[in-house]
Amino acid sequence: VQLQASGGGLVQAGESLRLSCEIRISIYSLNTLGWYRQAPGKQRELVAQFAGNGKIEYVDSVKGRFNIFKVDSKNVMYLQMTGLKPADTAVYFCHADQLSAQGKSDYWGQGTLVTVSS
């Protein structure tokens, strides 16, 4: 397992939660690194990521509430979530990809469940 996500749980609307992703491959070798989520009956969507161009991207629905950050020296990425809403309920996955002469390699964590009650 190259990526290990943790930190999910059950919280009430308005509360905060921090997700962690342990990265077991060289963080410096990665092209993109971020968080996706998949709500019941919905497609997986990008939540936040460090894009390959060096920018940080957020889906509009979490802007101003979620913050993605990482500690390179510890090979860990976080997603700080504040002002949680029931609509944020989903399984959250960390994702990374690498580019090489052979193409792109994608890595997914196992997912951690976030449940926000109203």
N, C-alpha and C positions, 0 to 999 in steps of 0.2 A: 504494500500500500504506500503510494508515494505521497498522498495527502491525507491528513487525519483531521477531520472537523470535530469540534466539540463546543459545548456551551449553550445548547438549546434548552428549552424548558417551557413551562407554563407561566405566563405573566398576565397581569390585567392591563387593559388599555391605559395608555399614558406612561407605563413603566418602561424601564430600560433593560437591555440585555447586551452582553458582549459575547460574540462568537470568536472562536480561535481556530486557526488552521495551522497545524504543524506540517511543515514542508520538508520532506525527506529526500529531496533532490536539491542540487545547487540552485539557490534562489537567484544567483547571478546569471544562470544559464537560461532563465525563463523569458519568454517574449511577453505574454500577458499573464496576469495573476489576479484572480478576483472571486467574487461570490455570485452564485446563481440561486434561484429558488424555484420551487415547484409547488403550487397550491393544488389541493384536490381537484381533479377534473380539468386542470389547466396545463398549458405547456410550460416548460421550464423557461425562465426569463433571467436575463442578466440584471443583477442588482447594482453591483459596483465593481469596478476593476481598475487595476493599473494597466493601461493600454500599452501596446507596443511602441507607440510614439511618445511615451513618457507622460502622457496626460492621465488624469484620474477621471473616470466616467461614472455617473450615477443614472439610474433610471429616474425619470421625473418624479415618480410617486414617493421616492425616499429622499429627495434632495432637501437639505436642511435638517433632516432627522437622523440620517445614517452617516457614519464616517468610516472609511476604510483606511487602515494604516498597517504598517509592517515594521518589524524589527529585523533587519537583514542579518545582524550578527547572531540572532537566535533562530533564524529560519522560521519565523512565525508571522502570520498575517492575522489581522483582527477585523471584525466588523462591529463597531459600536453602534447600537441601535437605541435611539431614544424616541419618546413620544409614540410608542408602538400602538398600532391599530389592529383591530380584528382582521383587516384586509392583508396584514403582514403575515398572517398565519400560513406557514408553508414548511416544507423541508428545504433547508438551506445547504447548498453544496459549495465547497471551494473548488476552484478550477485553475489549472495552469496549462500553458502550452509552450512548447519549444520548437524552434525552427532549425532545420539542418539541411544539408544537401539532399537528404533522403525525403524531405518534406516536413510536415507538421505533426507533432506528437501531442495528444491531449491527455491530461491527467485529471481525474475527478476524485474528490473525497467521497466518503460513504454517506454523507448527509447527516444533518442534525435537525431535529424537529423543533420548530418554534410555534407555540400556540398562544394566541393573544385572545383573552376573553373580554367580553364587553361589560 
